[in-house]
Structure formats: C-alpha cells, structure tokens
C-alpha cells in the first residue's frame, strides 16, 4: 500500500469512526478521530493535486454518506462541481450526513467555508 493509499484509508476510517462515536454520545472519541482525519487530509494536501485527487473515489455512491459528505466538503474548492453535486444529493436525505452536507453548502454559499483554503 502506498503512502497516499494509506492516508486515504486513514481519512475514510476516521470520518466513519467519528460519526459512530458521536452517534454513541462519545464526543471525546469523536474529536480524536476528527483530528486524525484532518491530519490525513493535511498530509494529502501537502502532496498537491495528486493527494487531493486520491480522495475523489470516496465520493462515489456505495461509500458511507458521512464519508462521502466529508470528502466532498474537503474537496469543495478543488473539485467544486463534483463535490457540490455530492453534497446537494446527500443534503436531500435525513440524518447526520444530510445535516452536515447542508451546513457545508450553507457555509460555502456564505463564503465562510475554509477546510482547504487556497495557499
């Protein structure tokens, strides 16, 4: 497994683990997993477009909606059209992923979104 593959796996696993922890009322563990997926994203971002593009497959249907939504949130600037489409689709549903997707779009439209700022 390459470093990029390992980082993508870490990102996806920790997004899912954060959601599961929050569903169980364990915010401390949820925050731990958030720090880990943010760290994985930052490592991927440090590799430029190659690192960011490695996350694109996580946006496809069949992946957990929480992982799809978080991936789209982090790729919203880099792959705007694809990421926005995923977020709009998920926002139409119900549950935590739908709420998260809707809030991400709201922040983007308010111009306050800053998960992957241009450097």
MMTF fields as JSON, N, C-alpha, C and O atoms, coordinates in Angstrom:
{
  "mmtfVersion": "1.0.0",
  "mmtfProducer": "UNKNOWN",
  "numBonds": 475,
  "numAtoms": 476,
  "numGroups": 119,
  "numChains": 1,
  "numModels": 1,
  "chainsPerModel": [1],
  "groupsPerChain": [119],
  "chainIdList": ["A"],
  "bondAtomList": [4, 2, 8, 6, 12, 10, 16, 14, 20, 18, 24, 22, 28, 26, 32, 30, 36, 34, 40, 38, 44, 42, 48, 46, 52, 50, 56, 54, 60, 58, 64, 62, 68, 66, 72, 70, 76, 74, 80, 78, 84, 82, 88, 86, 92, 90, 96, 94, 100, 98, 104, 102, 108, 106, 112, 110, 116, 114, 120, 118, 124, 122, 128, 126, 132, 130, 136, 134, 140, 138, 144, 142, 148, 146, 152, 150, 156, 154, 160, 158, 164, 162, 168, 166, 172, 170, 176, 174, 180, 178, 184, 182, 188, 186, 192, 190, 196, 194, 200, 198, 204, 202, 208, 206, 212, 210, 216, 214, 220, 218, 224, 222, 228, 226, 232, 230, 236, 234, 240, 238, 244, 242, 248, 246, 252, 250, 256, 254, 260, 258, 264, 262, 268, 266, 272, 270, 276, 274, 280, 278, 284, 282, 288, 286, 292, 290, 296, 294, 300, 298, 304, 302, 308, 306, 312, 310, 316, 314, 320, 318, 324, 322, 328, 326, 332, 330, 336, 334, 340, 338, 344, 342, 348, 346, 352, 350, 356, 354, 360, 358, 364, 362, 368, 366, 372, 370, 376, 374, 380, 378, 384, 382, 388, 386, 392, 390, 396, 394, 400, 398, 404, 402, 408, 406, 412, 410, 416, 414, 420, 418, 424, 422, 428, 426, 432, 430, 436, 434, 440, 438, 444, 442, 448, 446, 452, 450, 456, 454, 460, 458, 464, 462, 468, 466, 472, 470],
  "bondOrderList": [1, 1, 1, 1, 1, 1, 1, 1, 1, 1, 1, 1, 1, 1, 1, 1, 1, 1, 1, 1, 1, 1, 1, 1, 1, 1, 1, 1, 1, 1, 1, 1, 1, 1, 1, 1, 1, 1, 1, 1, 1, 1, 1, 1, 1, 1, 1, 1, 1, 1, 1, 1, 1, 1, 1, 1, 1, 1, 1, 1, 1, 1, 1, 1, 1, 1, 1, 1, 1, 1, 1, 1, 1, 1, 1, 1, 1, 1, 1, 1, 1, 1, 1, 1, 1, 1, 1, 1, 1, 1, 1, 1, 1, 1, 1, 1, 1, 1, 1, 1, 1, 1, 1, 1, 1, 1, 1, 1, 1, 1, 1, 1, 1, 1, 1, 1, 1, 1],
  "groupList": [{"groupName": "UNK", "atomNameList": ["N", "CA", "C", "O"], "elementList": ["N", "C", "C", "O"], "formalChargeList": [0, 0, 0, 0], "bondAtomList": [1, 0, 2, 1, 3, 2], "bondOrderList": [1, 1, 2], "singleLetterCode": "X", "chemCompType": "L-PEPTIDE LINKING"}],
  "groupTypeList": [0, 0, 0, 0, 0, 0, 0, 0, 0, 0, 0, 0, 0, 0, 0, 0, 0, 0, 0, 0, 0, 0, 0, 0, 0, 0, 0, 0, 0, 0, 0, 0, 0, 0, 0, 0, 0, 0, 0, 0, 0, 0, 0, 0, 0, 0, 0, 0, 0, 0, 0, 0, 0, 0, 0, 0, 0, 0, 0, 0, 0, 0, 0, 0, 0, 0, 0, 0, 0, 0, 0, 0, 0, 0, 0, 0, 0, 0, 0, 0, 0, 0, 0, 0, 0, 0, 0, 0, 0, 0, 0, 0, 0, 0, 0, 0, 0, 0, 0, 0, 0, 0, 0, 0, 0, 0, 0, 0, 0, 0, 0, 0, 0, 0, 0, 0, 0, 0, 0],
  "groupIdList": [1, 2, 3, 4, 5, 6, 7, 8, 9, 10, 11, 12, 13, 14, 15, 16, 17, 18, 19, 20, 21, 22, 23, 24, 25, 26, 27, 28, 29, 30, 31, 32, 33, 34, 35, 36, 37, 38, 39, 40, 41, 42, 43, 44, 45, 46, 47, 48, 49, 50, 51, 52, 53, 54, 55, 56, 57, 58, 59, 60, 61, 62, 63, 64, 65, 66, 67, 68, 69, 70, 71, 72, 73, 74, 75, 76, 77, 78, 79, 80, 81, 82, 83, 84, 85, 86, 87, 88, 89, 90, 91, 92, 93, 94, 95, 96, 97, 98, 99, 100, 101, 102, 103, 104, 105, 106, 107, 108, 109, 110, 111, 112, 113, 114, 115, 116, 117, 118, 119],
  "secStructList": [7, 7, 2, 2, 2, 2, 2, 2, 2, 2, 2, 2, 2, 2, 2, 2, 2, 2, 2, 2, 2, 2, 2, 6, 6, 7, 2, 2, 2, 2, 2, 2, 2, 2, 2, 2, 2, 2, 2, 2, 2, 2, 2, 2, 2, 6, 6, 6, 2, 2, 2, 2, 2, 6, 6, 4, 4, 4, 4, 1, 6, 6, 1, 7, 2, 2, 2, 2, 2, 2, 2, 2, 2, 2, 6, 6, 6, 6, 6, 2, 2, 2, 2, 2, 2, 2, 2, 2, 2, 2, 2, 6, 1, 7, 1, 2, 2, 2, 2, 2, 2, 2, 2, 2, 2, 2, 2, 2, 2, 6, 6, 7, 7, 7, 6, 6, 7, 7, 7],
  "xCoordList": [0.85, 0.0, 0.898, 1.839, 0.586, 1.374, 1.008, 0.009, 1.83, 1.558, 0.223, -0.558, -0.029, -1.289, -2.468, -3.456, -2.374, -3.461, -3.699, -4.841, -2.622, -2.741, -3.423, -4.255, -3.081, -3.686, -5.172, -5.979, -5.533, -6.94, -7.715, -8.818, -7.142, -7.787, -7.948, -9.005, -6.913, -6.993, -8.09, -8.848, -8.161, -9.19, -10.572, -11.366, -10.861, -12.188, -12.519, -13.623, -11.58, -11.834, -12.106, -12.952, -11.398, -11.575, -12.824, -13.407, -13.247, -14.532, -15.648, -16.518, -15.613, -16.638, -16.593, -17.637, -15.398, -15.261, -15.767, -16.354, -15.547, -16.067, -17.589, -18.203, -18.196, -19.656, -20.194, -21.147, -19.581, -20.028, -19.886, -20.773, -18.786, -18.568, -19.624, -20.167, -19.911, -20.901, -22.297, -23.077, -22.608, -23.911, -24.036, -25.135, -22.904, -22.889, -22.707, -22.561, -22.716, -22.589, -21.176, -20.981, -20.19, -18.795, -18.046, -17.302, -18.253, -17.633, -16.111, -15.408, -15.596, -14.15, -13.499, -12.513, -14.038, -13.506, -13.766, -12.932, -14.917, -15.215, -14.198, -13.748, -13.838, -12.834, -11.475, -10.742, -11.132, -9.862, -9.823, -8.817, -10.935, -10.978, -10.994, -10.437, -11.624, -11.615, -10.185, -9.792, -9.425, -8.029, -7.243, -6.377, -7.55, -6.828, -7.19, -6.306, -8.469, -8.786, -8.333, -7.992, -8.325, -7.789, -6.288, -5.775, -5.6, -4.162, -3.905, -2.976, -4.731, -4.576, -4.811, -4.07, -5.841, -6.102, -4.94, -4.515, -4.435, -3.316, -2.106, -1.4, -1.86, -0.742, -1.013, -0.105, -2.243, -2.59, -2.485, -1.96, -2.975, -2.907, -1.459, -1.162, -0.565, 0.843, 1.441, 2.496, 0.767, 1.212, 0.606, 0.847, -0.173, -0.778, -1.98, -2.672, -2.214, -3.389, -3.388, -4.456, -2.244, -2.185, -2.809, -3.572, -2.497, -3.055, -4.548, -5.308, -4.966, -6.4, -7.184, -8.232, -6.664, -7.363, -7.507, -8.425, -6.63, -6.708, -7.973, -8.408, -8.563, -9.793, -11.054, -12.099, -10.978, -12.16, -12.969, -14.196, -12.345, -13.149, -14.032, -14.997, -13.726, -14.548, -15.893, -16.769, -16.068, -17.328, -18.36, -19.493, -18.002, -18.924, -20.001, -19.796, -21.153, -22.233, -21.718, -20.898, -22.219, -21.764, -20.821, -20.643, -20.215, -19.409, -20.385, -21.409, -20.083, -20.946, -21.191, -20.277, -22.429, -22.758, -21.951, -21.617, -21.628, -20.83, -19.442, -18.896, -18.875, -17.551, -17.648, -16.79, -18.682, -18.883, -19.009, -18.382, -19.837, -20.075, -18.812, -18.506, -18.086, -16.873, -15.821, -15.128, -15.704, -14.757, -15.137, -14.283, -16.419, -16.879, -16.637, -16.285, -16.825, -16.574, -15.119, -14.827, -14.211, -12.79, -12.36, -11.363, -13.097, -12.73, -13.563, -13.473, -14.36, -15.279, -14.573, -15.075, -13.467, -12.743, -12.015, -12.033, -11.39, -10.541, -11.348, -10.968, -12.441, -13.278, -14.728, -15.619, -14.921, -16.166, -17.427, -18.308, -17.53, -18.768, -19.113, -20.254, -18.131, -18.377, -18.737, -19.67, -17.991, -18.214, -19.569, -20.293, -19.907, -21.197, -22.341, -23.33, -22.218, -23.253, -23.462, -24.597, -22.368, -22.451, -23.109, -23.99, -22.698, -23.274, -24.762, -25.556, -25.136, -26.555, -27.384, -28.491, -26.853, -27.548, -27.743, -28.846, -26.681, -26.749, -27.632, -28.348, -27.594, -28.397, -29.895, -30.669, -30.313, -31.734, -32.241, -33.45, -31.333, -31.719, -32.023, -32.386, -31.86, -32.103, -30.898, -30.109, -30.775, -29.719, -28.534, -28.545, -27.506, -26.33, -25.598, -25.206, -25.411, -24.694, -25.446, -24.833, -26.763, -27.573, -27.461, -27.307, -27.541, -27.391, -26.008, -25.879, -24.991, -23.617, -23.436, -22.802, -23.996, -23.884, -24.578, -24.042, -25.759, -26.497, -25.737, -25.673, -25.167, -24.403, -23.139, -22.759, -22.496, -21.31, -21.67, -20.973, -22.762, -23.202, -23.552, -23.236, -24.202, -24.554, -23.292, -23.233, -22.292, -21.036, -20.314, -19.729, -20.352, -19.734, -20.431, -19.778, -21.764, -22.523, -22.369, -22.478, -22.118, -21.877, -20.434, -20.075, -19.626, -18.207, -17.434, -16.486, -17.852, -17.143, -16.482, -15.835, -16.634, -16.039, -14.524, -14.036, -13.763, -12.305, -11.571, -10.51, -12.117, -11.446, -10.178, -9.234, -10.148, -8.979, -8.721, -8.934, -8.265, -8.079, -6.962, -6.043, -7.073, -6.001, -4.786, -4.889, -3.668, -2.448, -1.564, -0.486],
  "yCoordList": [-1.177, 0.0, 1.243, 1.35, 2.164, 3.395, 4.328, 4.13, 5.335, 6.332, 7.027, 7.259, 7.354, 8.02, 7.11, 7.554, 5.851, 4.907, 4.801, 4.749, 4.769, 4.668, 5.908, 5.797, 7.085, 8.324, 8.406, 8.871, 7.961, 7.945, 6.995, 7.315, 5.842, 4.877, 5.464, 5.316, 6.126, 6.77, 7.83, 7.931, 8.611, 9.65, 9.006, 9.386, 8.038, 7.409, 6.703, 6.854, 5.941, 5.194, 6.124, 5.83, 7.226, 8.132, 8.998, 9.378, 9.316, 10.0, 9.08, 9.498, 7.824, 6.859, 6.645, 6.58, 6.537, 6.323, 7.524, 7.358, 8.735, 9.921, 9.89, 10.13, 9.6, 9.536, 8.5, 8.765, 7.334, 6.269, 6.7, 6.441, 7.349, 7.808, 8.844, 8.793, 9.776, 10.812, 10.211, 10.651, 9.211, 8.526, 7.855, 7.717, 7.442, 6.795, 7.794, 7.399, 9.086, 10.114, 10.282, 10.839, 9.8, 9.846, 10.936, 10.655, 12.175, 13.298, 13.308, 13.741, 12.841, 12.809, 11.913, 12.306, 10.729, 9.818, 10.374, 10.226, 11.01, 11.635, 12.707, 12.79, 13.527, 14.573, 13.978, 14.526, 12.861, 12.184, 11.761, 11.949, 11.187, 10.738, 11.927, 11.841, 13.03, 14.228, 14.732, 15.087, 14.757, 15.198, 14.285, 14.746, 12.992, 12.04, 12.202, 12.128, 12.422, 12.582, 13.939, 14.069, 14.943, 16.242, 16.116, 16.66, 15.411, 15.193, 14.438, 14.768, 13.425, 12.669, 13.589, 13.529, 14.442, 15.365, 16.339, 16.598, 16.871, 17.808, 17.158, 17.799, 15.896, 15.181, 14.995, 15.147, 14.671, 14.545, 15.887, 15.967, 16.932, 18.274, 18.695, 19.387, 18.278, 18.649, 18.042, 18.475, 17.04, 16.409, 17.078, 16.647, 18.122, 18.868, 18.146, 17.399, 18.382, 17.816, 16.293, 15.686, 15.673, 14.21, 13.706, 12.739, 14.341, 13.943, 14.208, 13.356, 15.388, 15.718, 14.769, 14.249, 14.556, 13.705, 12.268, 11.563, 11.836, 10.475, 10.264, 9.128, 11.351, 11.251, 11.131, 10.721, 11.474, 11.51, 10.214, 10.283, 9.041, 7.813, 7.667, 6.903, 8.371, 8.295, 9.01, 8.876, 9.759, 10.479, 9.646, 10.095, 8.451, 7.657, 7.005, 6.721, 6.773, 6.053, 4.68, 4.077, 4.209, 2.927, 3.117, 2.219, 4.306, 4.695, 5.264, 5.837, 5.116, 5.682, 7.158, 7.884, 7.6, 9.004, 9.966, 11.055, 9.6, 10.502, 10.689, 11.792, 9.615, 9.687, 10.467, 11.299, 10.203, 10.938, 12.434, 13.251, 12.783, 14.202, 14.89, 16.008, 14.232, 14.863, 15.002, 16.017, 13.999, 14.074, 15.234, 16.031, 15.327, 16.423, 17.775, 18.746, 17.838, 19.093, 19.514, 20.689, 18.568, 18.897, 19.163, 19.848, 18.631, 18.83, 19.906, 20.067, 20.634, 21.604, 22.672, 23.051, 23.146, 24.147, 23.481, 23.985, 22.369, 21.701, 21.064, 21.189, 20.393, 19.702, 20.159, 19.37, 21.452, 22.1, 21.43, 21.07, 21.257, 20.744, 19.361, 19.113, 18.457, 17.099, 17.099, 16.418, 17.865, 17.903, 18.526, 18.026, 19.594, 20.239, 19.296, 19.222, 18.583, 17.619, 16.572, 16.262, 16.036, 15.034, 15.628, 15.004, 16.812, 17.451, 17.749, 17.54, 18.232, 18.516, 17.233, 17.226, 16.161, 14.872, 14.38, 13.994, 14.397, 13.904, 14.808, 14.319, 16.105, 17.064, 16.808, 17.229, 16.136, 15.845, 14.721, 14.537, 13.98, 12.846, 13.26, 14.402, 12.282, 12.52, 12.035, 11.218, 12.547, 12.094, 13.037, 14.123, 12.586, 13.415, 13.812, 14.969, 12.871, 13.186, 14.241, 15.134, 14.139, 15.118, 16.507, 17.508, 16.545, 17.825, 18.413, 19.601, 17.589, 18.029, 18.569, 19.604, 17.861, 18.302, 19.647, 20.536, 19.787, 21.049, 22.202, 23.297, 21.958, 23.006, 23.373, 24.543, 22.386, 22.658, 23.566, 24.546, 23.246, 24.084, 25.491, 26.475, 25.576, 26.889, 27.711, 28.886, 27.104, 27.822, 28.213, 29.293, 27.346, 27.66, 28.876, 29.818, 28.84, 29.933, 31.242, 32.32, 31.156, 32.348, 32.842, 33.893, 32.082, 32.395, 32.33, 33.085, 31.418, 31.235, 29.862, 29.558, 29.039, 27.702, 27.827, 28.626, 27.041, 27.164, 25.849, 25.856, 24.725, 23.452, 23.263, 22.621, 23.81, 23.676, 25.006, 25.139, 25.992, 27.33, 27.325, 26.506, 28.239, 28.403, 28.947, 29.879, 28.366, 28.775, 29.579, 30.015],
  "zCoordList": [0.0, 0.0, 0.0, 0.786, -0.887, -0.964, 0.183, 0.874, 0.365, 1.399, 1.132, 2.055, -0.121, -0.461, -0.144, 0.441, -0.523, -0.228, 1.28, 1.736, 2.033, 3.492, 4.06, 4.96, 3.546, 4.03, 3.667, 4.472, 2.475, 2.074, 2.983, 3.427, 3.256, 4.146, 5.548, 6.16, 6.059, 7.373, 7.405, 8.37, 6.339, 6.257, 6.368, 7.228, 5.506, 5.47, 6.779, 7.302, 7.308, 8.539, 9.722, 10.566, 9.777, 10.908, 10.779, 11.793, 9.561, 9.396, 9.891, 10.655, 9.448, 9.871, 11.382, 12.032, 11.939, 13.383, 14.17, 15.239, 13.653, 14.336, 14.352, 15.392, 13.221, 13.157, 14.141, 14.875, 14.15, 15.053, 16.512, 17.326, 16.838, 18.21, 18.604, 19.708, 17.705, 18.005, 18.157, 19.002, 17.345, 17.484, 18.851, 19.386, 19.405, 20.715, 21.855, 23.011, 21.532, 22.557, 23.095, 24.175, 22.341, 22.788, 22.025, 21.086, 22.443, 21.73, 21.879, 20.966, 23.008, 23.203, 22.15, 21.525, 21.955, 20.944, 19.545, 18.652, 19.355, 18.073, 17.717, 16.574, 18.697, 18.462, 18.131, 17.307, 18.765, 18.472, 17.005, 16.321, 16.529, 15.128, 14.165, 13.071, 14.56, 13.712, 13.511, 12.399, 14.586, 14.478, 13.539, 12.796, 13.577, 12.727, 11.258, 10.405, 10.933, 9.509, 8.993, 7.818, 9.849, 9.427, 9.167, 8.189, 10.028, 9.83, 8.521, 7.784, 8.235, 6.98, 5.785, 4.804, 5.858, 4.762, 4.582, 3.456, 5.671, 5.563, 4.917, 4.138, 5.231, 4.597, 3.109, 2.291, 2.753, 1.334, 0.63, -0.481, 1.261, 0.674, 0.435, -0.538, 1.322, 1.153, -0.114, -0.578, -0.669, -1.909, -3.138, -4.266, -2.922, -4.025, -4.606, -3.915, -5.891, -6.543, -6.505, -6.423, -6.561, -6.503, -5.204, -5.217, -4.106, -2.825, -2.733, -2.273, -3.17, -3.135, -4.05, -3.669, -5.25, -6.214, -5.722, -6.14, -4.858, -4.329, -3.499, -3.308, -3.006, -2.217, -3.077, -2.573, -4.338, -5.2, -5.166, -5.102, -5.206, -5.175, -3.932, -3.957, -2.862, -1.657, -1.828, -0.974, -2.906, -3.118, -3.874, -4.044, -4.329, -5.144, -4.289, -3.109, -4.911, -4.227, -3.841, -4.534, -2.726, -2.204, -1.029, -0.206, -0.963, 0.191, 1.219, 0.846, 2.486, 3.529, 3.256, 2.864, 3.465, 3.192, 4.048, 3.583, 5.284, 6.108, 5.513, 5.532, 4.985, 4.355, 3.048, 2.756, 2.268, 1.009, 1.274, 0.601, 2.276, 2.569, 3.072, 2.658, 3.951, 4.48, 3.381, 3.305, 2.546, 1.432, 0.522, 0.133, 0.183, -0.682, -0.019, -0.69, 1.292, 1.996, 1.866, 1.638, 2.009, 1.907, 0.463, 0.235, -0.51, -1.923, -2.612, -3.829, -1.864, -2.457, -3.285, -4.344, -2.85, -3.646, -4.817, -5.94, -4.546, -5.539, -6.676, -7.841, -6.358, -7.351, -7.153, -6.837, -7.351, -6.958, -7.498, -6.718, -8.796, -9.376, -8.843, -8.454, -8.82, -8.336, -6.849, -6.422, -6.081, -4.635, -4.31, -3.449, -4.982, -4.729, -5.08, -4.35, -6.178, -6.576, -5.478, -5.117, -4.955, -3.888, -2.654, -2.064, -2.259, -1.08, -1.263, -0.345, -2.435, -2.686, -2.636, -2.098, -3.191, -3.174, -1.736, -1.35, -0.96, 0.416, 1.271, 2.146, 1.034, 1.81, 1.67, 2.53, 0.62, 0.407, 1.315, 1.457, 1.922, 2.756, 4.179, 4.461, 5.079, 6.501, 7.288, 6.812, 8.486, 9.367, 9.419, 8.84, 10.133, 10.394, 9.112, 8.962, 8.19, 6.946, 6.145, 5.561, 6.117, 5.383, 6.006, 5.307, 7.329, 8.028, 7.758, 7.465, 7.856, 7.63, 6.208, 6.006, 5.231, 3.836, 3.633, 2.971, 4.201, 4.071, 4.719, 4.162, 5.884, 6.578, 5.796, 5.741, 5.2, 4.387, 3.227, 2.965, 2.524, 1.404, 1.871, 1.202, 3.019, 3.564, 3.821, 3.459, 4.439, 4.733, 3.444, 3.362, 2.449, 1.166, 0.55, 0.101, 0.537, -0.064, 0.704, 0.12, 2.007, 2.834, 2.696, 3.227, 1.987, 1.802, 3.128, 3.341, 4.012, 5.28, 5.375, 6.377, 4.357, 4.313, 4.194, 3.395, 4.986, 4.93, 5.199, 5.823, 4.74, 5.011, 4.187, 4.646, 2.988, 2.121, 1.442, 0.236, 2.201, 1.616, 0.571, 0.61, -0.332, -1.323, -0.587, 0.211, -0.86, -0.164, -1.085, -0.681]
}
